């Protein structure tokens, strides 16, 4: 089973991606991880991608597509994958159809107000990689998991989040419509609690 997970920054996509991948034994693949791996290993594609990233440019579609295609050809993807961050455009979606069959496109729908609140209240730990929210941990500056210092990312502010949402919505709406037309899109209410959201995803997949 191959699943695409769509969701704006701050929608809780990362949390649900981990749960979905574990439940259905899928390999979780993000374009960010693919870029980092290729750059670290200095592959031909990675060296080219790094030149774009270093100059502050987006990696071109054809290069991203080639990296994803190579990644999906590996043995650990034989049981299925959860794609996170790909495709981002219609051209990427059309290219993906040539080398992978998609079964579901899960779209987490979260109100802009809630996303802004989530992101502004987010605190991260550089030591263990944990992410927490002040609604649950209060104003502590100590990581609940490892005891190291928590930090608030400089770009986790209302202005930056609003800009990110505008870009995401401009890119994703056409993509959602693309998969809706193919009967693959599943819209999930992401304003609910984490457990309820995951439950709705499982129902959508298993009751199809």
N, C-alpha and C positions, 0 to 999 in steps of 0.2 A: 504494500500500500504506500502510495506517495501522496504527501500532503503539503500544500503551500499554506503558510500562516501569514496573514496580513494584519497589521495593527500599527497605529501611530506611535511615535515615541511617547512613552509613559502610559501606554495602554495596558501594560501587564503582559505583553507578548512573551517576554523572556521566561516568566514564571510558568505560563501555560505551555510554552514550547518544551520545557524540561519534563513536565508531567505527561504530555502527549507522547513524546519520544520514549519515555520509560514504559508507559502502559502498553504501547503497541510495538515495542522493540525496534524503533526506527532510529536511523542515524540522523542526528541533528546537524544540519549543515547551514552555516551562515556565510554570506559572501565575505564578511569581515575576517572570519577564520581562514577562508581560502586565500585571501590576499596576504594575510600575515604569514601563512605557511609557505606560500610560493616565494615571498620576499625573503623570508628567513633562510630558505633552502637555495636561494639564488637560482631558481629555475629560469628558463628563457622567458616565460610569461611573467614571472615575478619581477625580473629585472626591468622589463618594459613597463609593467604596472607601476613600479616604484618611481619611474621618471615622471609619470603623471601626478602621482600622489605628492611627491616632493615639491612640485610646482603649484600644488593646491587645486589641481584639476580633477574632475571625475574620470575614473577609468572608463575608456570607451566600451560600448556595448559588445563589440565583437571580441574584445579581449576578455571581458568578464564572462561571456558565454563560453568561450573556449576553456576557461578555468573550471567553470561549473561542470561542463561536459566531461572533462578529465576526471574531476572528483567523483562524479556519479558512476564512472566506469569501474571504480574500485570494488573489491569483494565485499567490503563492509556495508555497501549500499544494496546488496542483493535482496535483502528482506524488505527494503523500502526506506524512504527518507522523509524527513521533515525539513522543508526548505524555508529558511528564515532570511528575509532580505533579498530574495530573488524569486521571481522576476520583479523588477521595479517599473518596467515600461512594456508597452504592447509589443515592441520589436523583440524584447527579451522573452516574452511569453510565447510568441510565435516560434522563436528559435527553440525554446524548450520542448515544444511539441514534437520536434524532430528526433529527440533522443531520450525523452522520458514521457511516460503516461501518467497524468495527474488524476487522482481519484477524488480529492476534495480540496477546496480552497476555503479555508476558515478565516473569516473576516471579523476581527474584534472591533465592535463599534462602541466607542466611549465618548461621552460628551466633552467638548473642549474645556469647559469649566473644571471638570473633574481631573482631566489630564494636567492642567496647569497646577491645580492643587497638589496632585501627586508628585509632580516633578519638583516644585518649589520646596516641598517638605521632605525630599529624598536626601538621605545621608549615605555615604559610601565608606568602605573600609579598604584601604590600599593593601593591607596585610593579607587578609583572607578573601577579598573580593566580594564580601557580603554587601547587600544593599538593604536599607531599612527606611522606615518612615517615622517622622516625629509623632504622628498620631498614635503609634504603638510603643515607641521607645522614649517619648518625652524629649526634653532638651539635653539629654546626656550626650557627651562627646566621646564616650567609650563604647567600642564595639561590643554588642551583647554576645557575640560568638567567640571572639579571640581576645578581647580586652585591650586591643590596640586603639589608636585614635581614629575617630570618624571625621570625615571632611565633607564640606558642601561644595560641589562643583561650581565654578564661577559661571558656567553657562546654564546652570539650573535656575533661571530666572524667568519671569513672565514674558518679557520682550522676546528673548531667544526662543522660548517654547512656542510662542504664538507664531513666530516666523517659521519654525520647523513644521508646525502643523499646516501652515498655508502651503508649503512646498510639498509635504506629504499628500495632502488632499488633492492637489493639482495632479500629482503623479498617479495616485492610487485610484481615484474615481474611475478613470478610463479602464484601468486594469480590472476593477471590480465588475464593471459593466461587461468587459470582455469575457470573464468567466461566468457571469450570470447568463449570458447568451448561450454558453455551452452547457448550462445546467450543472455546473460544478460549485457555484458559490454558496456558502453557508454563512449567513450573518448571525453573529452571536452578540448578545447584549453584554458588553464588557463593563457596565456600570454596577454589576452585581458583585457579591463576595467571591473570593477566589474559588472556593469549593463549588459554588453554584455555577460559575462560569465553566469550570472544568466538567461538571455534570452535564451541562447543556451541550458541550462539545462531544462528549461521549455518546449522548443520546443521538445527536445528529449523524455521527459516524456509524453507530451500530444499528440504528433504526431505519437506515436508508433503504 
